[in-house]
Amino acid sequence: QKEVEQNSGPLSVPEGAIASLNCTYSDRGSQSFFWYRQYSGKSPELIMFIYSNGDKEDGRFTAQLNKASQYVSLLIRDSQPSDSATYLCAVNARQAGTALIFGKGTTLSVSS
Amino acid sequence: EPEVTQTPSHQVTQMGQEVILRCVPISNHLYFYWYRQILGQKVEFLVSFYNNEISEKSEIFDDQFSVERPDGSNFTLKIRSTKLEDSAMYFCASSDPSGGTEAFFGQGTRLTVV
């Protein structure tokens, strides 16, 4: 059974702080790793993807991947109240058409 | 910006009735997916579709479900005989394999079975 685990939170940070979200996965065959943001009642919105070990930065977001530890993280710098949402970690085998396996998500709350 | 569009946004149906959920994937994408999310639970994969065939399906996607691409733009999910436990948000997604495996989601259809 392929599993993706996330701490459900809530993770509470003050405005301007760094939010750190973590995810572990069980299937060593996973090759592609994604972070989606989901506002309440809305659909998942892709914010980052990473395929290789190390860091990948995009604006205020940094994704980190460690395949040996089967660990993915997302850092959000200068957190804003508008970042308050549930962040979903998803993985797949990096073959076109394969299923995304989602974690339950971590709820982030940024207070002003 | 291209997006996946789904209709209707909300559908209420009686138990045992058939429903069809519709999606228009991003135009140059080749892989199409259906996912569902029961309230308060995680997003779950149902099925992927490529070149007019199912390429992968989950255990959830049993005989009461079917998918179809009836024309060049629409992608549909049919639930033949709805059950109370089919109540969920259903998301359509599409991906362009030449650009990686990133999947982009539509806004969802909330299905309520009464």
Contacts between the chains, C-beta under 8 A, distances in Angstrom:
chain1	res1	chain2	res2	distance
A	32	B	100	7.2
A	32	B	101	5.1
A	34	B	102	6.8
A	34	B	103	8.0
A	36	B	105	7.8
A	42	B	107	7.1
A	42	B	108	7.5
A	43	B	89	7.8
A	43	B	91	5.5
A	43	B	105	4.4
A	43	B	106	6.3
A	43	B	107	5.1
A	43	B	108	4.8
A	44	B	43	6.4
A	44	B	91	7.2
A	44	B	105	5.0
A	45	B	105	7.3
A	46	B	102	5.8
A	46	B	103	7.4
A	46	B	104	6.3
A	46	B	105	7.8
A	49	B	100	6.9
A	49	B	102	5.4
A	51	B	100	7.6
A	88	B	42	7.7
A	88	B	43	6.6
A	90	B	43	7.7
A	92	B	101	6.0
A	94	B	100	8.0
A	94	B	101	5.5
A	95	B	101	7.3
A	96	B	30	7.6
A	96	B	31	5.6
A	96	B	50	7.3
A	96	B	95	6.9
A	96	B	97	3.5
A	96	B	101	6.1
A	97	B	31	4.7
A	97	B	48	4.5
A	97	B	49	7.9
A	97	B	50	5.0
A	97	B	55	4.1
A	97	B	56	6.1
A	97	B	95	7.9
A	97	B	97	7.6
A	98	B	48	7.1
A	98	B	56	6.1
A	98	B	101	7.0
A	99	B	33	7.9
A	99	B	45	3.8
A	99	B	48	6.6
A	99	B	56	5.8
A	99	B	58	6.7
A	100	B	33	7.9
A	100	B	35	7.6
A	100	B	43	7.7
A	100	B	45	6.3
A	100	B	103	6.0
A	101	B	45	7.1
A	102	B	42	5.0
A	102	B	43	4.3
A	102	B	44	7.4
A	103	B	42	6.6
A	104	B	41	7.4
A	104	B	42	4.5
A	105	B	42	6.9
